[in-house]
Amino acid sequence: MAEQPKISASEAAHRQTARILEGVSDACVVLDRDWNYVYVNARAGRLFNRLPSQLVGKNIWKEFPEGIDQDFYRAYYRSAETQRFTQLEAFYPPWNRWFENRIYPSPDGLVIFFQDVTDRRTAERELRQLARVLEVTCDLVAVCDVQGSVRFANAAARELLGLEVGLPGGTRRLEDLHAPCRQAVARPGDSERDPEGLVAGRDHAPAK
């Protein structure tokens, strides 16, 4: 049986590092001081729509010239110059996507972990839009958790229930509110309770 070739300690360490980086949930690339790819994990390759092997040894700005002068370009250079960790979440116009980057500098280059956060940003924007709509509606809208703490109340609900603007929702409990007002808020356990126990009031005025 042929003897297996021995590998150096540095090669073994490199392989172990590569296995770890392949297992992380984020995309990851390693750049040397000349801005050439030293390593690209599989998740990064999928985001780039490129095979990692096609990028290793290539210059990032020649492969992706559209990235020059973008927010991430400036962050990479700033991190390399200052040798300080940088975390940045920004919109990337060439791809019409939002990305979060965590940039770890060293004298040898940069290690960059990143992920596409477009779906989260879209969901947050839609929630803000919904909150603005709920705030100005004439209907009472209030949300309580399973412990009965008021987590959200729009202007109509705050006026009816005596809640103050700006107070965290959990500062008031349903049981602490005046009895007629409590009837204007759906309680945990009713037919409209969601899977997390959050419920929304439906009535515009207290029951008589």
N, C-alpha and C positions, 0 to 999 in steps of 0.2 A: 504493500500500500504506500502510495507516494506521501512523503512528509509534507504537511501543510506549511506554507511559507510563513515565517514569523513576521509580525508587524511591530513597528516601534511603539513606544509608549505614547508618543505624540499622535500617531495615527490612530491608536486605540482610543485616545481621549477625543480625537476629532469625530470618530464614528459614534462614540457614545453621545457626544453633544448633538450630532445630527439626528440620532434616534429620539432624543428628548425634544428637539425642535419640531420634528415631524409629528410629535404627539400633542403639541399645544393646540388650543382651539383657535388661536389667532394666526393670520398670515405672518410670515417672518422672512426677512432678508438680511444678509450681512454684506456690507459694502467696505471695500478697502479705502485707503487714503486717496486713491486716484478715482474714486467713485465707480469702481468696477464691482460687479456682483461676485462675491466669494461663495455665497450660499443662498439658495432660494428654496423654501419648503413647498410641499405639494399644494397647500392651501393658497399660498401666494401665487403659484403658477396658475391655479384655476381663476383667481381674480384677474390676473394679467392676460388670461387666455393664451398662455405660452407654456411650453415645457420648461421646467427648471433648468434642465441641461442646456437649453438654447440660450439661457441668460447668463449662466456662470462664465465669468471672464469678460463679459461685455460691459460697456460703460452705460450706466443708468440713463444719462442725459442724451446719449446717442440712440438708445433703444426707445426712450420715451421723451423726445424733445418737447412735446406739448406740456411737460411738467415744469419746464424752465420758467422762473419768475412767479410760479404759483406759491401759495402759502407754505406748502410742504417743502418746496425747494429752499425757501428762505429759512425755514426751521431747521432743515438738515445742515445747512452751512453754519447757522448760528450755533447749533449744538456742537458741531465739529470744532468751531473756533473757540468756544468757551469751555468745552469739555464738561458741559452740564446736561443732565437729563432733561428732556423736554417732552411734554405731553400736549398734543394738539388735536382738536376736533374742528374740521373745517370742510367747506364745500369745495369739490374739485370740478370746476367747470368743464374741462375736456371730456369727462365721463358722466357729467350730470349726476354725480353721486356725492354723498357725505362719507368721510372717512375719519376714524380716530387713529392717531399715530402715537406710539410711545417710543421715544428715540433714546438709545443708550450709547453714548460716545465712549471711545477709548483712543489711545494714541495710534492704534492700528486701523481705525475706521469707525463705522456705526453699525449697531444692531438695531433693527427697526421692527417692532411688532405693530401690526395694523389690522383693522377690520372695517368692513362696510357697515355703517350705522344708518344708512338711508331709511330703512324701514322704521327704526326707532324715532328718528327725527320727524318722519312723516306722521307717525302716530301721535307724537307730542304736539305737533302743529294742529292736528285735527282735534285733539283734546282741548287745546287752548281756544280754538274756534267754537267748540261746543260750549265751553265754560262761558264765553262771552254771550252766546245766544241765551243760555240758561239764566244768566245774571239779569238780563233785561226783560225776560218774559214776565207777564202778569201772574202766571200760575206759580203756586208754591212748589218749590223743589227742594227737598232735603234728603240727605243720605246718612244713614246710621249704620254702625257696625253691629256685630252680634252681641256686644256688651251694652249696646244702647247709646254709645257716644255719638254725638252728631259730628260727622266728618266733613260734610259740605252742606251749605245752605245758601240759596240765592237771596237777592234783595228782598223779595216778597216773603220768603220764609224767615229771614232775620227779623223783619219788622213784626211778623206775627208771633214768632217765638221768643222775641226779646234778646236775640243774639247780637253781639257787637261785631262791627266790621273789623277784619284783621285778626280776630282771635282764632287760634287753631281750633279746628272742628271738635277735637276731643276734649275741649275745656268744658263742654256742657253735655250732660247726659239726658236722655229722653225722659227718665223718671224724675228729673229735677224741674222739668218744665211744667207750666200750669196745665192741669188736667184737660180742659177743653182743647188746648193747643196740641196736646199729645195725640189727640184723635185725628189731627190733620196730617200726621206723619205715619207712613206705613211702618209696622213693627216687624222685627225679625220673626220669621215663622209664617208670614202671610204668603199668599199665593204668588207674589211677585218677588220673593227673595231670590237673589242671584246665588251662584255656587259659592261665592266668597262671603255670603252673609250681608252684603251691602244692599240696601233697599232704598227706593225713592218714594217720597210722598206724592200722592196723586191729587188730593183735594185742595181746592183753592182757599177754602175757609174752614174754620173749626166746625165739627158736627154740633148740632144744637141738642 
